[in-house]
């Protein structure tokens, strides 16, 4: 067991590893490519050009949701616990790990920009086509 980590945290909160990965991923790593068949399948589950893949328990996901809502940026939310198949398709299209939040932004050109982590500025820039 790592020094300084109480035993109860390690046993009771196994999801902390996933949260830690999400926090590390919040550096705003992006991936842009032309829309492949997998990406078209991913975007077809969403009525908005922005789809956020996250979880109810994820604080980084909640932060990104709040930021998008505060800026009145429309988005669809896909809960990865409720719809793991959609998340698997998104991860494959983004060539990303299991880190959340994972946000897909479909640009007017049809290209999809994938943003790993809670980087509101990166989502906004992608939405604006920057």
N, C-alpha and C positions, 0 to 999 in steps of 0.2 A: 504494500500500500504506500502511495506517495507520502512523503513527510508533510505534515501540516493539514492533511485531508482527514477530517473525522470519518470514522468507519460508517456512521449512520448515513452520511451523505453519499458515500460510494454504494451502499446497499439499497437505500430507499429511493434514490433518484438516478436510475440508470440512464434516463433521457438527458442528463446533463452533458453527456458526451455529444449528443446530437446538437444541443444548444451551443456548446462550445465550438463545434464545427461551423455552425451557422454564424456565430460571432466572428470567427476567423475569416469566414467567407464574405463578411460584410465589407470587405475592402473594395467591392465593386468590380469584380472580374466580369468582363463582358465578352460575348462571343457573337459575331455577326456572320450570317451566311445567307445565300439565296434560299428561298423557301423550297424545301425538299418535300417529298410525299409525306414523310413523318411530321414535318412542321405543319403542313396543311391539315393533317389529321388532328394535330394538337390545337390549332387555331379554330378548327370547326366546332370544338366543344365550348367556345367562348363567343359571346356576341359583342365583345369589346375588343379593341386592338391591344389592350393590355390584360394579360392574365397573370395573376399572382398565385403561385403554388406555395402553400404554407400550411400551418397547423394552428389549431386553437390554443395550444399550450406554448407556442413559440413567441417569446417576447419580441424578437427581431421582426417577425412577421406582423405582429400587432402594431409595432412602431411604423413599419412601412405602410400598412393599411391606413393608420391615422394620418400619416403624411400625405398620402394620395387623396384621402377624403378632405383634409384641410385645404388642399390646393384645388379641390373640386375636379380632380382628374378621374374620369370614369374607368373602372376596372372590374374584372370578374375575379372572384376568389375561388380557388379549387383547394379544398382541404385534402391534404395528402393522406390523412388517416381514413377519410371517407371515400376517397377515389384514388387508390394506389395505382391503378392501371393508367389513369390519365397522367399521374406524376411520372410513372415509368416511361411513357411516351415522350413527355416533355424533357426528362433527363437524357433520353436517347437523342432527341433532336438537338438539344443544347450541348451534347457531349460533356455533360456535367456529372459531378458526384451527387450524393444524396443530400447535400446541404440545402437548407431552406433558409430564407425564402429564395425561390427561383422565379424570376419574372420574365415572361416573354412579351416583347413589344413588336407588333407587326406594323411595319412602316408602309406608307402608301405604295411604295415600289414593290411590295410583296416580300421583301427581306424581313427576317425576324432577328431582332437583337435580343440576346439572352443575358440577363443580369443575375449573378449569383450574389446573394446577400441583401441587406437592407439599405441599399444605396439609392435613396430617393432622387438625388440629383442626376444619377446615371439614367434612371427610368425617365425622368423628365426630359433630359437631353435626347434620349432615344425617341421619345414620343414626338419631339419637335424636329426630328430628323438630323440632329447634330452628331 
